[in-house]
Amino acid sequence: MWSLVCVFFCIGLTCVFYVAPLNVRLLAEHEETIAVLNAEMARAYGLLGGVENVSRNQYSGFENVSTLLTDLQTTSSRIGLLVLDATSRPVETKEKNAFGQVQISTRIKGNYKDIKNVISKLLATHEGLSLDALSFRRARSADPLLDAEVRLTFYYKKDA
């Protein structure tokens, strides 16, 4: 009986002093990934309702273009990519609707995996952002770094 109590006591101590701090450390390490996955999941649930259920309140306004460009710069530099130039320009449309467009063109220098991660994070965290074009080029075939030309379109709700 006492040996069984000692076994459970040791298991409890192991959980308190080893497993719990390990879980806290792992959670802190993967906090950004969790945020991206939560944004993707929320976006997927929003898409399940169908096009007729899309509300104008789901999209941000024109003022969030600067936030998008800042996120592009900070996320890229945090990973170790070099954003060579990023420009944005409003797109004029002939038809009258509730949404406007801003076209964003940029060049990013780095490896394929990191460039893909940055673009995936931007698309997952910014509602109304679409990837229009992506092309890769190498200066030399032996060069490990790629030059990526990226064209995105940000759809925003116009003020009423």
matplotlib code that plots the C-alpha trace (Angstrom):
import matplotlib.pyplot as plt

x = [0.0, 2.7, 4.7, 1.7, 1.4, 5.1, 4.8, 1.8, 3.7, 6.7, 4.6, 2.9, 6.3, 7.5, 4.5, 4.8, 8.6, 9.3, 6.2, 4.4, 7.5, 8.2, 4.7, 4.9, 8.2, 6.9, 3.8, 5.9, 8.1, 5.1, 3.0, 3.4, 2.5, -0.6, -1.7, -1.3, -3.2, -6.0, -6.3, -6.5, -9.1, -11.2, -10.9, -12.0, -15.0, -16.0, -15.7, -17.9, -21.0, -21.0, -20.6, -24.0, -23.1, -19.9, -20.4, -18.7, -17.6, -15.2, -12.9, -10.7, -10.4, -7.8, -5.8, -4.7, -2.5, 0.3, -0.1, 0.2, 3.4, 4.8, 4.0, 5.7, 8.9, 9.0, 8.1, 10.7, 13.4, 12.7, 13.1, 16.2, 14.9, 15.7, 12.8, 14.3, 11.4, 7.7, 5.3, 1.6, -0.9, -4.7, -6.4, -9.2, -12.2, -15.0, -17.8, -19.2, -19.0, -18.3, -14.7, -11.6, -8.3, -4.6, -1.9, 1.3, 4.5, 7.7, 10.9, 12.2, 15.6, 16.1, 15.6, 12.4, 11.1, 11.4, 9.8, 6.9, 6.5, 6.3, 3.7, 1.7, 1.6, 0.6, -2.3, -3.4, -3.4, -4.7, -8.3, -8.9, -5.3, -4.8, -1.6, -1.7, 1.7, 4.9, 8.1, 11.5, 14.9, 18.5, 21.5, 23.6, 22.5, 24.9, 23.5, 21.4, 19.4, 16.4, 15.0, 11.2, 8.9, 5.6, 2.4, -0.5, -3.9, -5.5, -9.3, -10.7, -14.1, -14.8, -16.3, -20.0]
y = [0.0, 2.5, 1.6, 2.5, 5.9, 6.6, 5.8, 8.2, 10.8, 10.5, 10.7, 13.9, 15.5, 14.7, 16.3, 19.4, 20.0, 18.6, 18.2, 21.5, 23.8, 21.9, 22.4, 26.2, 26.5, 24.6, 26.8, 30.0, 28.7, 27.9, 31.0, 32.6, 29.4, 29.0, 32.5, 31.8, 28.6, 30.2, 32.9, 30.3, 28.3, 31.4, 32.3, 28.8, 28.9, 32.3, 30.8, 27.9, 30.1, 30.9, 34.0, 35.4, 35.5, 37.6, 40.9, 44.2, 44.3, 41.3, 43.4, 46.2, 49.7, 51.4, 52.5, 48.9, 48.9, 50.5, 47.7, 45.1, 46.6, 46.9, 43.2, 42.3, 44.1, 42.9, 39.3, 39.1, 40.7, 38.5, 35.4, 36.8, 37.8, 41.0, 43.1, 45.1, 47.3, 47.3, 49.6, 50.0, 51.7, 52.0, 50.3, 52.2, 50.1, 51.0, 49.4, 50.8, 48.4, 48.4, 47.3, 49.0, 47.4, 48.2, 46.4, 45.7, 44.7, 43.7, 41.9, 39.5, 37.9, 34.7, 31.0, 29.3, 28.0, 31.3, 33.3, 30.8, 31.1, 34.9, 34.9, 32.2, 34.1, 37.3, 35.6, 33.9, 36.9, 39.7, 39.3, 40.5, 39.8, 37.7, 36.5, 37.5, 36.6, 35.0, 34.4, 33.2, 34.0, 33.1, 35.2, 32.1, 28.4, 27.8, 30.7, 29.4, 32.7, 33.4, 36.7, 36.5, 39.0, 39.1, 40.8, 40.9, 42.6, 43.9, 44.3, 46.8, 48.1, 51.6, 54.2, 54.5]
z = [0.0, 1.0, -2.1, -4.3, -2.5, -3.0, -6.7, -7.2, -5.1, -7.4, -10.5, -9.1, -8.3, -11.8, -13.4, -11.2, -11.6, -15.1, -17.3, -16.5, -17.0, -20.2, -21.5, -20.7, -22.5, -25.6, -25.6, -25.6, -28.4, -30.6, -29.8, -33.2, -35.0, -32.8, -33.7, -37.4, -37.2, -35.1, -37.8, -40.6, -38.6, -38.1, -41.7, -42.7, -40.5, -42.1, -45.5, -44.7, -44.4, -48.1, -50.1, -49.3, -45.6, -46.0, -44.2, -45.0, -41.3, -41.9, -44.1, -42.8, -44.2, -46.3, -43.2, -42.7, -45.8, -43.8, -41.1, -43.9, -45.2, -41.7, -41.1, -44.3, -43.3, -39.7, -40.4, -43.2, -41.2, -38.2, -40.4, -42.0, -45.4, -47.2, -48.6, -51.4, -52.3, -51.5, -53.2, -53.0, -55.3, -55.3, -58.2, -59.9, -60.9, -63.3, -61.5, -58.3, -55.3, -51.6, -51.9, -53.1, -54.1, -53.4, -55.4, -53.5, -55.4, -53.6, -54.1, -51.4, -51.2, -49.3, -49.5, -50.8, -47.5, -45.6, -48.5, -48.6, -44.8, -44.9, -47.7, -45.9, -42.6, -44.4, -46.2, -43.0, -40.8, -43.2, -44.2, -47.8, -49.0, -52.2, -53.9, -57.6, -58.8, -57.5, -59.5, -58.4, -60.0, -59.1, -60.0, -60.5, -60.4, -57.4, -55.4, -52.5, -52.3, -54.5, -55.7, -55.4, -57.1, -55.3, -56.3, -53.8, -53.8, -50.7, -50.8, -48.3, -47.5, -48.7, -46.4, -46.8]

ax = plt.figure().add_subplot(projection="3d")
ax.plot(x, y, z, "-o")
ax.set_aspect("equal")
plt.show()
